[in-house]
Amino acid sequence: FLVRMLISLSSAAMSWKQFITLTFTVHHRLVSATMKNVMVILVRYLIVSSVAKLCLQELMSPPSRVTTKYLADNDLLPSRLSRYQFATPMDVNDVMGGDASSEEDDVEKRAMKSIGVHSLQYTNPSYVSEVNAEQQHQRRKLQNKEQQHNSNSIDAVYLHHGFGASSLSWLPVLPSLTKQLGARVGVAHDSVGFGFTDRPQSLEAYSAEANVGIGLELLDDDDAKATVDSSGENEKSETGKERNIAIFGHSMGAKAALIMALACSKREDLRLNPSLVVIVAPALEGVSLPSRGSSTKKKASNNKISQLLRSIWVTWRKIFLDYPFRYGLRRLVGGSPNFWRKGLASAWGDPKRLSDSDVLRFQWPSIGMGWEQGLLNLVRSKLSSSSKSVLDDGELLQQVSSLPNTKVVIIYGSRDRIVKFEGSVAEKVKKEFPTVHIVRMEGLGHDPYEEDVDGFLRELKAVV
């Protein structure tokens, strides 16, 4: 009997324990399921409400944007030196050792067509006639004779800006630099993807080669204007003289400066001699930046399935990547009053030197229509390796520094935190490129020509 009682009590205890365990498990599962449902509903609400809010903001209160054409038509371009004109980039891929253009490339170039380009163009007052056309004609003849005796005289200065900037970054130094070099004209344009230059859909237009092609087109147009006097006489056809030019490039624009110098030296039809090449804080892969290695351009497939998959990918990318990125970038730049100042503080060696006008030169182009899409296209162009050049940046510098009548100068700031040239990089360049003149500016950052205009001109004058 006692044994049976113990067994019964043990069974009852075990059953009660199982009952409690089962009850707790059911309760826990119910709570978990309820919490899960609540979280799902909350996430859905947040997503739907956020999307609705973003759509309403874009429709009802988008950031103010204007086209460059509107600014030009209403005389609202950022500087009295500003010009807005259409240019078709010259093809310079042949001088870079690229392959012959394929049918696909020809279609890409035709789609690119002419581009609305914003540039700064400063004419040296000493070359401007203050009297009549006859005196202007005589002055030009005298200048041509003087140039025949001075092969180092510079006719034009061309400047390429860096990433995130525009031609306006050269504005503080452009007039003084042009005068100091004794040039007739100084020109700088906004690279495609930056500033007030148009943002075409063709990724080919965002390459360094296309950027150089625009610059050569502007130089050719300037040459045509400069050599035809007011009476309509074309002196260019009479003299056929080669012009000496000085080419400047900052940061990312250093590669464009080198490509332009190489193109001028190899193409006789341009009649341009790159007598001086100055690259400031050069962002060159394999030189001051790590090398990405060689890459080849993928050929487009004619397979219908591949084309279908690509169209699906493009649609997905636009909806889930492009639109959110563009929205976030617009709000970040437009909604934060200190966005530009905080960013530029890292580019200056001494942030106390950063003035309101410095900030405005970088901030101004953000009012342009579609600037964020242009930035996306530029990044996509770099990632797709659309350039057909077989020369890496180091080989490019080597070829330009080996040109017989070209002086190459590198200028950098000792406190440059963006492209760190100080130390081992500078020593490496001195060893590998012995003909290149290197100038170190103490205490300055990534933009020494903006941070200390007078100091930059003094250092340049000393080395040139």
Salt bridges, closest charged atoms under 4 A:
GLU58 OE1 - ARG330 NH2 2.52
GLU58 OE2 - ARG331 NH2 3.39
ASP73 OD2 - LYS69 NZ 2.80
ASP91 OD2 - LYS109 NZ 2.98
ASP105 OD1 - LYS297 NZ 3.16
ASP155 OD2 - ARG184 NH2 3.12
ASP155 OD2 - ARG243 NH1 2.75
ASP190 OD2 - HIS118 ND1 2.77
GLU204 OE2 - LYS388 NZ 2.96
ASP220 OD1 - LYS236 NZ 3.63
ASP221 OD2 - LYS225 NZ 3.37
ASP222 OD2 - ARG184 NH2 2.58
ASP222 OD2 - ARG243 NH1 3.63
ASP223 OD2 - LYS236 NZ 3.27
ASP223 OD1 - ARG243 NE 3.57
ASP223 OD2 - ARG271 NH2 3.28
ASP229 OD2 - HIS137 ND1 3.42
GLU233 OE1 - HIS137 ND1 3.68
GLU235 OE2 - HIS137 ND1 3.20
ASP269 OD2 - ARG267 NH2 2.97
GLU285 OE2 - ARG292 NE 3.22
ASP322 OD2 - ARG317 NE 3.67
ASP322 OD1 - ARG380 NH2 3.03
ASP356 OD1 - ARG341 NH2 2.54
ASP358 OD1 - ARG361 NH2 2.50
GLU372 OE2 - ARG330 NH1 2.82
ASP393 OD1 - LYS255 NZ 3.48
ASP416 OD2 - HIS446 ND1 2.84
GLU422 OE2 - ARG440 NH2 2.82
GLU427 OE2 - LYS430 NZ 3.93
GLU442 OE1 - ARG440 NH1 2.51
ASP447 OD1 - HIS250 NE2 3.34
GLU450 OE1 - ARG361 NH2 2.85
GLU451 OE2 - ARG353 NE 3.81
